[in-house]
Amino acid sequence: MSLSRNARRRLALYGGAAVVAVIVFVVPRLVQERAPKVEVRAFDRAELQQREETRLLREYVQIDSQNPPGRTVEAARFWAERLGCEGIPYEIVGDDPERPIVVARLAGRRRGEALLLLHHMDVYPVGDLSTWDHPPFAAEWGTGKFLNYLHGRGTLDMKGQGIADFFALASLRRDGIVPERDVVFVAEPGEETYTPEAGVAWVFRHRPDLLEGVTDVFNEGGVNEVFGDRVARFGIEVLQKANLGATAEASREEDLRAFVDHLKERSKADPYEVLDEVQDFLAFVAPSRSDLWGHNMGDMRSALARRTFLVEIPEVYESLLRDMYYASKIRAAAGGRLYRSDLVATLLPGRSVKGRWEEMQRWAAPFRVRLRLRFLSPESRPSPRSGRAWETLHTVLALDPLEREADVGPYVLSGSYTNSSWLRLNGIRTYGVSPFAVNINDAVTIHGKNERIYLPAFIDGVERTKRVVREYALAP
């Protein structure tokens, strides 16, 4: 029996609705059942909020140390009180009374192979306050899906790590342990404005006695790959590109646009250069990449030789292989009589940053573009993947009691800057280390709005830092 037209329409309508219902209600359950389970550890939020570590982090975050202006007097006073209460010798030094530097030292049984725990007290400017869900210096608890978070500028970059460093030092003192080798704690200003000369560089140049015997440094810059609230990969930063920042100005928009295009063409014209550190970094992260390029990056040199890439390499990978130039959106200024764009160049090791700045000015002249320098970082140089600090990180992180299956390997930063660049350029082995399990959604709040840290990850990171520092300090 044939169906009437209306019957066929009803069948199509209700049948289609049934298919939609299957897609909406059944398929997600099947996918969820087949997908890897993401387990989140149980914890007592009230207990974590009352911990001494959390209380000190809240106090530290409540100190407004935006840079600029970079005033860190209150932050230095905070550390003087904490260190004094622990009986750890310290000095406050520097030639700028608005930006003091705190240096503390727990003496070991012998000099040499001293470990420096470095963090910066200054924080990135908060920008438009109206975009923040919580006041940036109130250190408030989150609500809703952020219930287990502490909000505030500096929670991740990098006051949280400063607190972890402090407890690593204080725990040795509290337990009455005299380490085999010295552990030094430095809280510096000036990192957010690319001025190591205001912090750790000043100490090395003007008070080298305070850093005598330091051979290795733990600083920010490490990147961990996180699954749920677990670390799948501990990335130890061993290399970062040099950074050059300038503002380009022109009377005509088309001149400025032509110069920006010229810089992009120069990037594409440079041959690829695969450094050992980059090759090993790509091989380390390749297993976690789901894209074609990421998998081929596991052996980047062979992939390039085979011409594996038939289309353009994504910028996230390309930036590791050549010098790059970036430009902000061109904007009108001075009532439309001037046009501006902020430029950033990132350079591989072996390049002179000052030399490239001079070159860029020469390139700009024919386009009638003027360049105004904003910042120059030190030149890029890798840290060796050897020595006590490197071995300690591999030993302790690979045996982490919370992350027993986590891999440990090298990480390279293609666009970020830390004062590790200055230390490496001056012969100090320096490693970027993050003790925290920070997922990508939280990581993007660094230098952005609503910066926050997941409280269980913070407490875990404090304990992890203690284990790393103890292994370095006490090993025979």
N, C-alpha and C positions, 0 to 999 in steps of 0.2 A: 504494500500500500504506500503510495507516494504521500509525502507530507505537504501540507499547505504552505504557502509562502510565509504566513504568520508563524506557523509552527517551526519552520526552518529558522526564522529570525530569533524566536525565543530560545531555540536550542543553541544557536550560535552565541546569543547573549549570555545565557546561563552557563553554557559550556566554557565560554571565554572567562567568565567569572570564576569558574571552578579551577581553571588553569592558573589564573592569577592567585587564587587562594593557595594552591599548591606551592607556587613560587614564593609567596610571602611567608607562609607558615611552615611548610614542610622542608623546602630546600635549605633554609638557614640551619635547621636542626641537623640535617644530614651533614652539612658542611662543618657545623660545630662538632659533631661527633667524630668526624674524620680528621679535623684539624688537631695539631699538637695542643695539649692542655697547657694553659698558662697558669701556673700555681703562684699564688701570692702568700707569703708567710704570714701567719697570725701574729699579732702583737698587741700589747696593751698601750693604747694611745695615751691614756692619762699618765701612765708610768714614764713613757718616753718624753712627754712634755715637761715632767718634773725633774728630769735628769740634769745634773750639773752642766753637762756639755750643752744641752739645749738652752738652759738659762743663760749661759755665757754667750752663746751665739745670738740670742735675742738682744742682749745688751750691746753686743758689738754692731749688729745690724742697725740698731737705733741711733748710731752715731753717723751723722750726715758727713760723708767724706767725698762728695762728688768732685771729680776732676775733669775740667776746671771747676772751681779754683784750686782744688787739690789740698785743702787745709786738713792736716791730719794730727793736729795738736791733741784733740780729745781722744783720738784712737791711740796715740802713743801713750797718753796718760792711762788709758784702759789697760794697756799691756804692762806698764810700769807697776800698776797695782797688782795685777795677776802674778807677775813674775816675782815681785817682792814678797807676796804672801807665800809663795812656794820656796822662798830662800834661794832662788836661782840668780846668780850674779848677772847684771845687765848694765848697759849704758845707753843713754839717749844722745845721739850725735847728729852731725850735719851742720851746714852753714846757713840754712834757711829756717828761722824760728817758726814759720808757719807750716813747714813740712819736715818735721824731725824724723829720724830713723832710729828704730829700736834694735839693739843687738844684745842677745843673751847667749851665754855659753855654759854648758854643763861639761866640766872637765873630766877627761878619761884618765886611764892609767899611763897613757903615753901619747905623745904628740904625733901628728901625721895621720893621713887618711881621715881627717875630720869631715863630718857630714854637715852640710848646710841645708836647713829647712827654710825655704824662702817663700814669702807671700807678700802681696801688696795690700796696703791699707786703703788706698784710694779706690773709688768705684766709678763706673761709667755714669755720665749724667742721666737723670731720669726722664728728661724730655717733657712731653705734654702730660701733666699730672692728671688731666681729665680722662686719659685712656687707661689709668691704673684702677683695678678693682679694689685694691687695698693700698693705703698710703705707703710709699716706698720705704719710709724709715720708721714705721710703726711696729714692724716685726709681728704682724698679726697671724693668728691661725686661720687656715682656709675654711671654707664652708662648702657644702654640697659635695661634688666630686673631688674637690681639693681639701676635704676635711682633714686629711693626714699630712698636710703641707704647712710649712712655715713660709710666709711671704715677706719679701723685702729685697731691696737692692743690695747686692753683695752676698746673698745667701750662697750662690754658686760661684760668683766671680768677685773676690775669692776669699771672703771672710770665713766661710764654712771650712775651707781647707786650712786657714790660719788657726782656727780653733782646734782642728785635728792635729796640727803640728804642735801646738802648745801642749795638748794632753799627752802626746808621745814623749815630750820632754819631761813634763811634770810627773808622769807615771814612773819614770825611772827614779826621780828624786823621792817621790812618796814611798817607793818600795825600798829605798836605801841602797840602790844599785849604783855602783861606780862602773861606768862603761869602760871597755877596753880603749876606746878612742873617743875624742870629743864630739859632741853634738852641738851645733850652733843654730840659733833661731834668729832670723832677721825679718822684721816687719818694715817694709819700705813704702815710700810714696812715689808718685811719678810714673807708674807703669802705664796708666791709661792715656798718657800724653807722650808715649815713646821717649821717655827721658830717664834712662837708667842712671844717668849722671846725678840725678837727684836722690838716688837710693843706693842700691848695692854697689854700683860703680864708684860712687863717692867713698864708700867705706874702703873698698879695695885700694883706692888711690890715696886717701888721706889718713885712714886709720887701718893700715894693713895688719897691725898687731891684733886687731879684733878678729881677723879672719885667718890668722896664721895656721898653716897646716891643712886648710880646706882643699880637698881634691875633688869632691863630688857634691852635687847640688840636686835636691828634689824641688821642683817648681811646678806650677800649673802647666797645662797643655796636653796632658794625657787624655785620651778619648776611649771610653769603654762602650762596647756594643752590648745593649741590654735587651733581654727577653723577659717580659713581665717585670718582676723586680729583681731578676738575677742577671749577673754579668756573664755574658757568653764569651767575650774577648776583652782582656785588659790590654789596651793600646798604650805603649810607652813612647812618648814623643821624643824623637832623636834628631829631628831636622825641621826647620821652618824656613820658608822663603823670606828674603829680605823685602821690606815694604818701603815704598816711596809715595808720599801723598802731596798733591798740588791742586791748586785751583786755576783753571784756565779761563781767561777772559778775552773777549773780542767785541769789537763795535758792531760786527755783522754776524747774525746767527749762522748764515751759510758758511762763513769762514771757520767758525768754531766747529760746526758739524763736519766740515771737510777734514779738519785736523783730527777729530775723534776717529773718523773713518781711517785716516792714515795710520793712527796708532794700532787699530785693529788689524790692518793689513800687515803691519810689521810683526805682530804676534804670529800670524799665520805663515809668514815667510821664514821664520826661524825653524831650523831643523829640530826634530825631537831629540831629546837627550835623556837617556834612562840611567839615572844614578843608581848605585848599588842599594842605597837606602830606600829609594823609591821602588825598585824592583822587589825588594824583600817585603816592603810594606804592602804592595799590591798582592803579592802572593799570600800574605797573612790574612788579608780581608776578602780575597776572592771567593772562598767557600760560602760566605754569607751574602754574596751578591746574587740577585735574581735576574739581572740583565745580561745581555750578550756580551757587552763590553767588559763588565765586571769579571765574568768568567775567563775571558781571554786575557785579562790583565794579570792573571796568575803567572804568566810567562810573557811579560810585555815585550821583551826584546825579540823573542821568536815570533810573536804576533805581528810586530812591525815588519820584520824581515819577510814574513809570508804574505804581507799586505792583507791581513785578515780583515781589516776594517774597510768595508766598501763605502761606508758613509762617514760623515764627520764624527770624530770622537767627542763624546759629551765633555763639556767644559770642566766638570768635576774631576775628570781624569786628565784631560789635556793640560790643566793648570799645574800638574805635577811634572810635566815633561818639557815645558818651555817657559820663557818669560811671558807674562801676560799684562795686558792693560785694560783697565775698567774705567768707565765714565758714567757719572750720574746723568739724569735727565737735564737737558739744557734749559736754563731758566732765565727770564728777563730780570734785569737789575737796573738800578739808577733810573727809574722811570722809563724803562724800555730803551735807554740809550746804550746799554751794555748787556752782554750775554755771558753767562757763566756756567761752568760744569766742573764738578769735583772729580779729579783723576786719581787713580791708584795704580801703581806699577808693582808687580810682585816678581822678584828676581831669584833665579837659582844660584847655588854656590858658584863662586868664581867670578861673579860680576861685581864691579865697583859701583856702589850705590851713588856716591858723589859723582862718579864719572857718568852714570846714566842720567842723573839730573842735568848735568851740563849738556849731554846729548839731546835730551828732550827739549831744552830751551832752544837749541839750534834747529831742531825739527819744527818747532812752533813758529819761528820767525817768518818763513816764507808764506805762512797762512795768516800773517798779521794777528797772531794769537800771543798773548802775554801769559806767562806762568808765574804763579806765586806759591812758593814752597810752604807746605803745612807741616810735614814731618819727614824725617829720614830715619829709618831703623839701621842698626848695625848690619854689616854684611852677613850673608848666610854661611854657616859652617855646621857640619854634622857633629854629633857626639859619637865617640867610639862605642861600639857595642861590646864592651869588655870592661873589666875592672870590678871592684867590690860592689859599687852601687848597682850596676847592671845585673850582676849575678844575684845580688840580694833580692831585687825585684822579681826576677824569674823564679827564684827558689820559694819565696814567701807567697807570691800571688798564685803560683801553680798549685800550691798546697792549701789555698784558702779554704777554711772549714765551711764557709757558706757557698762557695762557688767551686766545687771540687772538679767540675768538668770544664772550667774556663781555660781558654788558650791565652798565652802571653806572647806578645810580639811587638815589633817596631811600628811606630805611627809617624806620618809626615803631615805637617800642616802647610797648606798651599796658600792660605790667605790670612791666617791669624798671626798675631804677634804676641810674644812675651819677652821679658828681659833675659830669657835664656840665651838669646842671640848674642848679647854683649858678653856674657860669661863664656860662651863657647869660643867667641872670637879672641878671648884672652886666655885660652888654654885650660878652662875649667870644665870638667865633664859634668854636663847638666842634662837632666832627664825630666820631661813633663810627665807628671803622674796624677791621675785622678783616683782617689780612694772610693769614690761614690758610684753607685749604680744610677746613672742619670739617663732617662729615656730622651728620645729626640724632641718630644713635645715640651719637655722641661728645658732642654738645652737651648732651644731657640729663644727662651726668655732672657738669656744672657745678652746684655746690651740692648734688650728690648723691654717691653712692658711686662708687669706682673712676674718679675723674677721670683723664683720659688725653689724650695728643696723639699723632697719627700723625706719625712722625718725618719722612718726606719732606715732609709739609705744613708742619711747623715750619721746616725748612731753607728751603723755598720762600718761606715768609712772612718770614723774616729778609732774604732777598735782595730781596723785593718792597718791604719797608719801606725798605731802603737806596735803592731807585730813587725812591720817592715823596719821601723827605726830600731827596735830592739835587736833584730837579727843583724843589722849593719853594725850597731854599736857594741854588741857583746860577742860576736863571733871571734874566735881566736885568730 
